[in-house]
């Protein structure tokens, strides 16, 4: 598959709107012409809006991103 390459990796800290538990989520953004390459681009992207959240503690579907950072992943990860 030609679109298996990853363009950027991000780590998000998401707070559940219901139980207020914070969880960490990793996102691997596929390499594409309009793919987000930095945190600012990610926060404004359709890619992020298309992601779905479900709290691991209470299964609520609503969360708030409280932190986002770009992370460097090893080439073989």
C-alpha distances in whole Angstrom, upper triangle without the diagonal:
4,6,6,9,12,15,18,19,23,25,27,31,31,35,35,37,39,40,39,37,35,32,29,25,22,20,16,15,12,12,13,16,19,18,21,21,25,27,28,25,24,27,27,24,23,20,23,25,22,22,24,27,29,32,32,36,37,34,34,32,33,33,33,31,34,32,29,28,25,24,23,21,21,18,17,17
4,6,7,11,13,16,18,22,25,27,30,31,35,36,38,40,41,40,38,35,32,29,25,22,19,16,14,10,10,11,13,16,15,18,19,22,25,26,23,22,26,26,22,21,19,22,24,22,22,25,28,30,33,33,37,38,35,35,32,33,33,33,31,33,31,28,27,24,23,22,20,20,17,17,18
4,6,8,10,13,15,18,21,23,27,27,31,32,34,36,37,36,34,32,28,26,22,19,16,12,11,7,7,8,11,13,12,15,16,19,21,23,20,19,22,22,18,18,15,18,20,18,18,21,24,27,29,30,33,34,31,32,29,30,29,29,27,30,28,24,23,20,20,19,18,18,16,16,16
4,6,10,12,14,17,19,22,25,26,30,31,33,35,36,35,33,30,26,23,20,17,14,11,10,7,8,10,14,15,13,16,16,19,21,23,21,19,22,23,20,19,16,18,21,18,18,21,23,25,28,28,31,33,30,31,28,29,28,29,26,29,27,23,22,19,18,17,15,16,13,13,13
4,6,9,11,15,18,21,24,26,29,31,33,35,36,34,32,29,26,23,20,16,13,10,9,6,6,9,12,14,12,14,13,17,19,21,19,17,21,22,19,19,16,18,21,19,19,22,24,26,28,28,32,34,31,32,29,29,28,28,25,28,25,21,20,17,16,14,13,13,10,11,12
4,6,8,11,14,17,21,22,26,27,30,32,33,31,29,26,23,19,16,13,10,6,6,4,5,9,12,13,10,11,11,13,15,18,16,14,18,19,16,17,13,15,18,17,16,19,21,24,26,26,29,31,29,29,26,27,25,25,22,24,21,18,16,13,12,11,10,11,10,11,10
4,7,10,14,16,20,22,26,28,30,33,33,31,29,26,23,20,17,14,11,7,6,5,4,7,10,10,7,8,7,10,13,15,13,12,16,16,14,15,12,14,18,17,17,20,22,25,27,27,31,32,30,30,27,27,25,24,21,23,20,16,15,11,11,11,11,12,11,14,13
4,7,10,13,17,19,23,25,27,30,30,28,26,23,20,17,14,11,8,6,5,7,7,10,12,12,8,8,6,8,10,13,11,10,13,15,13,15,12,13,16,16,15,19,20,23,24,25,28,30,28,28,25,24,22,21,18,19,16,13,11,7,8,8,8,11,11,14,12
4,7,10,14,16,20,22,25,27,27,25,23,19,17,13,11,7,6,5,6,9,10,13,16,15,11,10,9,9,10,13,12,10,13,16,14,16,13,12,16,16,14,17,17,20,21,21,25,27,25,25,23,22,20,19,16,17,14,11,9,6,5,7,7,10,11,13,11
4,6,10,12,16,19,21,24,24,22,20,16,14,10,8,6,5,7,8,12,13,16,18,16,12,10,9,9,8,11,11,9,11,14,13,15,12,11,14,15,13,15,15,18,19,19,22,24,23,22,20,19,17,16,12,13,10,7,6,4,5,8,9,13,15,16,14
4,7,10,13,16,19,21,21,18,16,13,10,7,6,5,6,9,11,15,17,19,21,20,16,13,13,12,10,13,14,11,12,16,15,17,14,12,15,16,13,15,14,16,16,16,19,21,20,20,19,18,15,14,10,11,8,6,5,6,7,10,11,15,17,18,15
4,6,10,13,15,18,18,15,13,10,8,6,5,6,8,11,13,17,19,21,22,20,17,14,15,13,10,13,14,11,10,14,14,16,14,11,13,15,12,13,11,14,13,15,17,19,18,17,16,14,11,10,7,8,6,5,7,9,10,14,15,18,20,22,18
4,7,10,13,15,15,12,10,6,6,5,6,9,11,15,16,20,23,24,26,24,20,18,18,16,13,15,17,14,13,16,17,19,17,13,15,17,14,14,12,13,12,13,15,16,16,16,15,13,10,8,6,6,5,6,9,12,13,17,17,21,23,24,21
4,6,9,12,12,9,8,5,5,6,7,11,12,16,18,21,24,25,27,24,21,19,20,18,15,16,18,14,13,16,17,18,16,13,14,15,12,11,9,10,9,11,12,14,13,12,11,10,6,5,4,6,7,9,12,15,16,20,20,24,26,27,23
4,6,9,8,6,6,4,6,9,11,14,16,20,21,25,28,29,30,28,25,22,23,21,18,19,21,18,16,19,20,20,19,16,16,18,15,13,10,11,8,11,11,12,12,11,11,9,5,5,6,7,9,12,15,18,20,23,24,27,30,30,27
4,5,6,5,5,6,8,11,12,16,18,21,23,26,29,30,32,29,26,24,26,24,21,22,23,20,18,20,21,21,20,17,16,17,15,12,9,8,6,9,9,9,9,7,8,6,4,6,9,10,13,15,19,21,23,26,26,30,32,32,28
4,6,6,8,10,12,15,16,19,20,24,25,28,31,32,33,30,28,25,27,25,22,23,24,21,18,21,21,21,21,18,17,18,16,14,11,10,9,12,12,10,11,8,8,6,5,7,10,11,15,17,21,24,25,29,29,33,35,35,32
4,6,8,11,13,16,17,21,23,26,27,31,34,34,36,33,31,29,31,29,25,26,27,24,22,24,25,24,24,21,20,21,18,16,12,11,9,12,10,8,9,6,9,7,8,10,14,15,18,20,24,27,28,31,32,35,37,37,33
4,6,9,11,15,17,21,23,26,28,31,35,36,38,35,32,30,31,29,26,27,29,25,23,26,27,27,26,22,22,23,20,17,14,12,9,10,8,7,10,8,11,10,10,12,14,15,18,20,23,26,27,31,31,34,36,36,32
4,6,10,13,15,19,21,25,27,30,33,34,36,33,30,28,29,27,23,24,26,23,21,24,25,25,24,21,21,22,19,17,14,13,9,11,10,10,12,10,12,10,9,9,12,11,14,17,20,24,25,28,29,32,35,35,31
4,7,10,13,17,19,23,25,28,31,33,35,32,29,27,28,26,22,24,26,23,21,24,25,25,24,20,21,22,19,17,13,11,8,9,7,9,11,11,13,12,9,11,12,11,14,16,19,22,22,26,26,29,32,32,28
4,7,10,13,16,20,22,25,28,30,32,29,26,24,24,22,19,21,23,20,18,22,22,23,21,18,19,20,17,16,12,12,9,10,10,12,13,12,13,12,9,9,9,9,10,13,15,18,19,22,23,26,28,29,25
4,7,10,13,17,19,23,25,27,30,28,24,22,23,21,18,21,22,18,18,21,21,22,20,16,18,18,15,14,10,10,8,8,9,12,12,13,13,12,10,10,10,10,11,12,14,16,16,20,20,23,25,25,21
4,7,10,13,16,20,22,25,27,25,21,19,19,18,15,18,19,16,16,19,19,20,18,15,17,18,14,14,11,12,11,10,13,15,15,15,15,14,11,12,10,10,9,10,11,13,13,16,16,19,22,22,18
4,7,10,13,16,19,21,24,22,18,17,17,16,14,17,17,14,14,18,17,17,15,12,14,15,11,11,9,11,11,11,14,16,15,15,14,14,12,12,10,12,10,10,11,12,12,15,14,18,20,20,16
4,7,10,13,16,18,21,20,16,14,15,14,13,16,16,13,14,17,16,17,13,12,15,15,11,12,12,14,14,14,17,20,18,19,17,17,15,15,12,14,12,10,10,10,9,12,11,14,16,16,13
4,6,10,12,15,17,16,12,11,12,12,11,14,14,10,12,15,13,14,10,9,12,12,9,11,12,15,16,17,20,22,19,20,17,17,15,15,13,15,13,10,10,9,10,12,11,14,15,16,13
4,6,9,12,15,14,11,10,11,12,13,15,14,11,14,16,14,14,10,11,14,13,11,14,15,18,19,20,23,25,23,23,21,21,19,19,16,18,16,13,12,10,10,11,10,12,13,13,11
4,6,9,11,11,7,7,8,11,12,14,12,9,13,14,11,11,8,9,13,12,11,14,16,19,21,22,26,27,24,24,22,21,20,20,17,19,17,14,13,11,12,12,12,15,14,16,14
4,6,10,10,7,9,10,13,15,17,14,12,16,16,13,13,10,12,15,13,13,17,19,22,24,25,29,30,27,27,24,24,23,23,21,23,21,17,17,14,14,14,13,15,14,15,14
4,7,8,6,9,9,13,15,17,14,13,17,17,14,14,12,14,17,16,16,20,22,25,28,28,32,33,31,30,27,27,26,25,23,25,23,19,18,15,15,14,14,16,14,16,15
4,6,5,9,10,14,16,17,13,13,17,16,13,13,11,14,17,16,17,20,23,26,29,30,34,34,32,31,28,28,27,26,24,26,24,20,20,17,18,18,18,19,17,19,19
4,6,9,10,14,16,16,13,14,17,15,13,13,13,16,18,17,19,23,25,29,31,33,36,37,34,33,30,29,28,27,25,27,25,22,21,18,20,20,20,22,20,22,22
4,7,9,12,14,13,10,11,14,12,9,10,10,13,14,15,16,20,23,27,29,31,34,34,32,31,27,26,25,24,22,24,23,19,19,17,19,19,20,23,21,24,23
4,6,9,11,12,8,8,12,11,8,9,8,10,13,13,14,18,20,24,26,28,31,32,29,28,25,24,23,22,19,22,20,16,16,13,16,16,17,19,19,21,20
4,6,8,8,5,5,9,9,7,9,8,9,12,13,14,17,19,23,25,26,29,30,28,27,24,23,21,19,16,18,16,13,12,11,13,14,16,19,19,21,20
4,7,8,6,7,11,11,10,13,11,12,15,16,16,20,21,25,26,28,31,32,30,29,26,25,23,21,18,19,16,13,11,9,11,12,14,16,16,19,18
4,6,5,6,9,10,10,14,13,12,15,17,17,20,21,24,25,27,29,31,29,28,26,24,21,19,15,16,13,10,8,7,10,11,14,17,18,21,19
4,5,5,6,9,10,13,12,11,14,16,15,18,18,22,22,24,26,28,26,25,23,21,18,15,12,13,10,7,6,6,10,13,15,19,20,23,21
4,5,5,7,9,12,13,11,14,16,16,19,20,23,24,26,29,29,28,26,24,21,19,16,13,14,12,9,10,10,14,16,19,22,23,26,24
4,6,5,6,10,10,10,12,14,15,18,20,23,25,27,29,30,28,27,24,22,20,17,15,16,14,11,12,11,14,16,19,22,22,25,23
4,5,5,8,7,6,9,11,11,15,16,20,21,23,26,26,25,23,20,19,16,15,12,14,12,9,10,9,13,15,17,20,21,23,21
4,6,9,9,7,9,12,12,14,15,19,20,22,25,25,23,21,19,16,14,12,9,11,10,8,11,11,15,18,20,23,24,26,24
4,7,9,8,8,11,13,16,17,21,22,25,27,27,26,23,20,18,16,14,13,15,14,12,14,14,18,20,22,26,26,28,26
4,5,6,7,9,10,14,16,20,22,24,27,27,25,23,20,18,17,16,14,17,16,13,15,14,17,20,21,24,24,26,24
4,5,5,6,9,12,15,19,21,24,27,26,24,22,18,17,17,16,15,18,18,16,18,17,20,22,23,26,26,27,25
4,6,5,7,11,13,17,20,22,25,25,22,21,18,17,16,16,14,18,17,14,16,15,17,19,19,22,22,24,21
4,5,5,9,11,14,17,19,22,22,20,18,15,14,13,12,11,14,14,11,13,14,16,18,19,22,23,24,21
4,6,8,10,14,17,20,22,22,19,17,13,12,12,12,12,15,16,14,17,17,20,22,23,26,27,28,25
4,7,10,13,17,19,22,21,18,17,13,13,14,14,14,18,18,16,18,18,20,23,23,26,26,26,24
4,7,10,13,15,19,18,15,15,11,11,11,12,12,16,16,14,16,17,18,21,20,23,24,24,21
4,7,10,13,16,15,12,11,8,9,9,12,12,16,17,16,18,19,20,23,22,26,26,26,23
4,7,9,12,12,9,8,6,6,7,9,10,14,15,15,18,19,20,23,23,26,27,27,23
4,6,9,8,5,6,4,7,8,11,13,15,17,18,20,22,22,25,25,28,29,29,25
4,5,6,4,5,6,8,8,11,12,14,16,17,20,22,23,26,25,28,30,29,26
4,6,6,8,10,12,11,14,15,16,18,19,21,23,23,25,24,27,29,28,24
4,6,8,11,12,12,15,16,17,19,21,23,25,25,28,27,30,32,31,28
4,6,9,11,11,15,17,18,21,22,25,27,28,31,30,33,35,34,30
4,6,9,11,14,16,18,20,22,24,26,27,30,29,32,33,32,29
4,6,8,12,14,17,19,21,24,26,27,30,30,33,34,34,30
4,7,10,13,16,18,19,22,24,25,28,28,31,32,32,29
4,7,10,13,16,17,20,23,24,28,28,31,33,33,29
4,7,9,12,13,17,19,21,25,25,29,30,31,27
4,6,9,11,15,18,20,23,24,28,30,31,27
4,6,7,11,14,16,20,21,25,27,28,25
4,7,11,14,16,20,22,25,28,29,26
4,7,10,13,16,18,22,24,26,23
4,7,10,13,15,19,21,23,20
4,6,10,12,16,18,20,18
4,7,10,13,15,17,15
4,6,10,12,14,12
4,7,9,12,10
4,6,8,6
4,5,5
4,6
4
